[in-house]
Amino acid sequence: MKAETNDRSSYRNLIFTALLIVFVGVAFAFPGLFLSIGDFQLKKLIVPLLQIIMLGMGTTMSIKDFEGVIQQPRAVFIGVACHFLIMPLLGYTLANTFSFPPEIAAGVVLIGCSPSGLASNVMCFIAKANVPLSITVTTLSTLLAPFLMPALMKLLAGQFIEISFLKMMVEIMQIVIAPVIVGLILNRIFRKSAVMLNRVMPLMSMGGIILIVAIIAAAGRDSLLTVGWTLALCVLIHNLSGFTLGYWSARLFGMDEQSCRTIAIEVGLQNGGLASGIAVQMGKVATVGLAPALFGPIMNTNGSLLATYWSQRPVKEVALSEPSTRPVSSQDA
C-alpha cells in the first residue's frame, strides 16, 4: 500500500512539473494568452489564487501538525533556522555575484527569504525521509513568514529596492495567515467533509500554481529575454546549493539520515507562490516576480529527481510515517 502511495505521489509530482514547464513555454511564446481577458488583467488573479491555496492548506491542518515541536524540538529548530539562514544568504550572495538589475536581484533575494514549499512533505515521503518533521518545519516556517520574510527582505534586499517592513508583513498576513485560520475553522466545523477537501484541494493547488507561474512568465517575457538564461542558472545554483547545504548542515548537527534528507528538502524547496504574490503586491511582478516564477519548475524537477534517488536508498529498520494530506504545490511556485 505504501509503495502504491509512493508511486502515485511521484507520478503526480512529475506530471505537475511537466505541466509547469509546458505552460511556461506557452506563456513565453504566446504571452497575450496569459496577460488579459478583455480589459481584465490576469495578474489580478494571483493573490486570490494564493489565498485559495492557503485556505486549502488550513483545511488539512490540525493541532497534530505542531506535535513535532514538542516531540523533536531540536530537529524542528535546526530545520527552521537552516531554512531562514541558508536560502536568504545564498540569494543575497547570488544576486550580487550575477550583478542583475536591482529589481531582478531583489526577486532572487525574495525567493530565498520565502518559507518552505508546500510540496515538501510529499517529496519527503517519496525520499523515505522524516515526514512528521517535514510537516512541522513547513507549517512553522509558513506561520513565521509574516515576521521573518519582511525583516530579511529589509536587511538583504534593501540595497536593491525600497522595502516597507510593515506593508509586507500585512500583505503576507492577508495572503497566508488569514486564509489558513479560516481553513482551520472550516476543518473544525466540517470535519465530515475533510476527505473530499483533501482530494480536491491538491488538484486546485496545482492548477493555481501553474496558472500563477504562466501569468508571471508572460508578464516578464521582455525581462526574461534579457536575463533569462543567466537568471535560470542563478536559480538552479540557488536551489541545488540549498539541498546540499541543508543536508550537510543537518549532518554537522549530528542528525540521523532521515532527518538530514528532510532538512535538505525543506531548505531547498521554497514557497514560490507566496513570493510571486508579494511581487504582485509590490507592483513589480514582471521583474521581482521572475526569480520566483523560474524557481518553481526548477525546484520541482530537482526535488523530484532527488526524492526518487533517495527512494531507491531507503534507511534500514526505520518505520516511515504516512504523508500529510495537505495540498501539494510547487512553490510554490
Secondary structure, DSSP 8 states (H G I E B T S, - for coil): -HHHHHHHHHHHHHHHHHHHHHHHHHHHH-GGGGTEETTEEGGGGHHHHHHHHHHHHHHT--GGGGHHHHHSHHHHHHHHHHHHHHHHHHHHHHHHHTT--HHHHHHHHHHHHS-B-TTHHHHHHHTT--HHHHHHHHHHHHHHHHHHHHHHHHHHTTTTS---HHHHHHHHIIIIIHHHHHHHHHHHH-GGGHHHHHHHHHHHHHHHHHHHHHHHHHHTHHHHHHHHHHHHHHHHHHHHHHHHHHHHHHHHTT--HHHHHHHHHHHH-B-HHHHHHHHHHTT-TTTTTHHHHHHHHHHHHHHHHHHHHHHTS--TT------------SSB-
